[in-house]
Amino acid sequence: MTKEYSNAFWKTELDQILISHGVELVIISGFAAEHCVLFTYNGAKERGFEPILLQQGILSSNNDAIVSTYRERNMISYPAIKYLANK
């Protein structure tokens, strides 16, 4: 899948791909916290998925944007993902 817009769900087949695989939880990481990461988080929420940000998994050229993107949003750490994957 090729992503051309800030929201990975916008004008892509991402939601259909996730639905076809029974995915409900979407863990999001990436660059441009204040753009792509945030817009994809919101896009997942709008489409009925449960979005979670990967702790220490988002970047930005603006450190304040990282802090504000994490604020009041669901977050998960890599060790927690690893633990849950082994259950």
C-alpha positions as a printed NumPy array, in Angstrom:
array([[  0.   ,   0.   ,   0.   ],
       [  1.256,   3.467,  -0.845],
       [  0.479,   6.36 ,   1.493],
       [  0.333,   9.768,  -0.166],
       [ -1.462,  11.816,   2.5  ],
       [ -0.856,  12.581,   6.182],
       [ -3.581,  10.137,   7.273],
       [ -2.61 ,   6.577,   6.293],
       [ -6.323,   5.772,   5.972],
       [ -7.096,   8.634,   3.562],
       [ -7.559,   7.418,  -0.032],
       [ -5.939,   4.048,   0.732],
       [ -7.238,   0.549,   1.285],
       [ -5.76 ,   0.353,   4.785],
       [ -9.102,   0.09 ,   6.574],
       [-10.256,  -2.698,   4.27 ],
       [ -6.969,  -4.561,   4.691],
       [ -7.222,  -4.355,   8.484],
       [-10.906,  -5.349,   8.493],
       [-10.224,  -8.331,   6.226],
       [ -7.656,  -9.589,   8.768],
       [ -9.916,  -8.985,  11.762],
       [ -7.725,  -6.232,  13.172],
       [ -9.326,  -4.029,  15.822],
       [ -6.27 ,  -2.548,  17.572],
       [ -3.869,  -0.342,  15.595],
       [ -0.472,   0.532,  17.076],
       [  0.867,   3.67 ,  15.451],
       [  4.446,   4.901,  15.168],
       [  6.237,   7.156,  12.737],
       [  7.706,  10.537,  11.911],
       [  5.94 ,  13.919,  11.948],
       [  4.054,  13.451,  15.208],
       [  2.004,  16.592,  14.639],
       [  0.969,  15.501,  11.147],
       [  1.085,  11.898,   9.927],
       [  1.043,  10.212,  13.322],
       [ -1.751,  12.336,  14.754],
       [ -3.858,  12.284,  11.581],
       [ -3.518,   8.499,  11.273],
       [ -4.444,   8.07 ,  14.953],
       [ -7.576,  10.147,  14.391],
       [ -8.324,   8.347,  11.119],
       [ -8.177,   4.979,  12.874],
       [-10.484,   6.239,  15.625],
       [-12.973,   7.645,  13.087],
       [-13.14 ,   4.271,  11.344],
       [-13.886,   2.327,  14.511],
       [-10.407,   0.957,  15.256],
       [ -8.748,   1.281,  18.663],
       [ -5.591,   3.34 ,  18.009],
       [ -2.626,   3.247,  20.371],
       [  0.626,   5.187,  20.054],
       [  3.879,   3.282,  20.468],
       [  5.742,   4.769,  23.421],
       [  9.03 ,   6.261,  22.191],
       [  7.897,   5.331,  18.673],
       [  7.096,   8.74 ,  17.235],
       [  9.431,  11.483,  16.077],
       [  9.249,  15.094,  15.034],
       [ 11.593,  17.959,  14.365],
       [  9.65 ,  19.71 ,  17.142],
       [  9.983,  18.043,  20.572],
       [  6.893,  19.85 ,  21.884],
       [  4.849,  18.174,  19.146],
       [  5.886,  14.751,  20.425],
       [  4.812,  15.594,  23.977],
       [  1.489,  17.052,  22.856],
       [  0.773,  14.094,  20.556],
       [  1.229,  11.618,  23.409],
       [ -0.878,  13.736,  25.779],
       [ -4.318,  12.25 ,  26.49 ],
       [ -3.961,   9.442,  23.939],
       [ -3.626,   5.721,  24.484],
       [ -0.022,   4.551,  24.576],
       [  1.741,   1.179,  24.775],
       [  5.387,   0.24 ,  25.298],
       [  7.325,  -2.198,  23.146],
       [  7.918,  -4.602,  26.088],
       [  4.143,  -4.715,  26.679],
       [  3.553,  -5.568,  23.017],
       [  6.197,  -8.289,  23.171],
       [  4.599,  -9.714,  26.328],
       [  1.078,  -9.681,  24.866],
       [  2.264, -11.237,  21.598],
       [  3.633, -14.21 ,  23.52 ],
       [  0.311, -14.864,  25.314]])
